[in-house]
């Protein structure tokens, strides 16, 4: 399975202390987008320290206007409040969805926890309808756990 093959590469990126945190996060985005065909946009959002909003971090994919997302708005904003993974098989079926591109059909967002606090998330958009499985969730939880160690 591709996820098992990617885990050591994620760990290698995380452990590379020569690169900055943002460079390592960007490298993870590149790794995932390049190796998982239905990952069309991969990025990180992080909670602002004093406002209830998310700020865009490193990402790969089409440029987005959504550089700041209020808590509760869109899928990312909902995850900031719920502290739970959110898998959206069909974005058109979500009434609280922020459209980044007309080509996006599905989205998965997994929170990142540091010392038990939700400090950000990984966000994946797919141009494929309903591509995400429990294996995606488990793999992205692994990625988030590794990312948390450098934040």
N, C-alpha and C positions, 0 to 999 in steps of 0.2 A: 504494500500500500504506500502511496506517495507520502502520506503524512508521517509514517514511521521513518522514511528516508530523509525527510526534511528536519526532523527533530534534532539530529546532531549538528546540522548546519545552523539552525536557530541558536543552539547552545554555543557554537563557535563564534557566531556574530556577537552574542551577548558578552562573551568572555574576552573579546578583543578590546582591551583597555587603551589601546593606541588611538582608537576612534572616539569621538565625542558620543554622548548619549543620543543626540539627534542623528548623527551619522549611522549609528547602529540601528536605530529605529527605521531610518530610511532603507538601510540594507535589508531589514526584515521585510519591509513592504515590497521591495524589489524581488526578493526571493519568493515570496508567496505569489505575487502577480505573475512572475515568469514561469513558475512550476505548476500552478493550479489553473487550468484552462478557463474555468468559469469564475475566477477572481479577476474582475475587470477594473476595480478601483479598490485600493487597500490603503488605509490611513489610520492615524491615531488622533483622537481628540482628548484633551486634558481639561480638568476642572480648573476654573479660575480660583485663586486662593481666597478671594473675598466676595465674589459675586456668584450668583447661581447661573453660571453659563459655562459652556464648553468652548475651548479654543482649539482650532485646527493645529495639529503638529505635523510631523513628516508624513508624506503620502506619495503614492504613485498612481497615475491614471489621469483622466481628464481634469483640467482645472475646475475648481468649484468656487462659487460665490459664498458658500456656507462656511465661512471662517470662524464665525461665532454663532453658537446655537444656545438659546435659553433652555434651562432645565425644563423638561416637560414637553418641549416642542420637537416633533419628528421622532424617529426611532431612537436616535442618539440621546436626545433630551429625555425620553422616557426611561432609557436605561440608566441615566444619571440619577433618576429618582427611585427606580425599582430595585436597583442593584442586582438585576437578573439578566441573563442572556435574552436576546430578542431575535427570533428567526422569523423573517417575513418572506413566505414563499411567493407572494404576489403583492407588490407594492401598491397596485391599483386598488386592492381591497382594503387598504389602510386609510382611514380618514385623517389621521394625524401624521401623514408622511410628507417630508420635505423633498420635492423632486430635485435631484441634482442634474439629471440628464434624462431625456425622453427614452433613451435606450435601456435604462435600468429596469429590470423586471423583479429582482429579489434582493434582499439585504439581510445581513447577519451582523449583530453587534454584541460584543462580549466585554464586560467590564474588567478593569484592572484594579486590583486591591493592594494597597500598601498599608500594613499594620491594621487590617480590617476595614479600612476606609476606601470607598470607591473614588479613585483619583483620576480616572480616565477610562478609555476604551479603545478597542480595535474595531474598526468599521469596514465591512467588505460589501461592495456592491457587485451584483452580477447582471449581465445582460442575458442570462439564461433563466428561464422560468423554473422555479422550485428546485434549485440545484443542491441546496444545503441539507446535509444529513446530520445525525447525531455524531458521526465521526468528525465532521467539520467543527462542531461545537467543542468536542473533546480536544481536538488539536488546537483550536484557538484559545481554549482555557489554558493549555500547556504554554502556548506562546505568551499569554498574558502573565502567567506565573513567572516565567523567565524574565520578561520585561520588567516586572515589579522589582526584581532584584537589583536593577540599575537606576531606579528612580528615587 
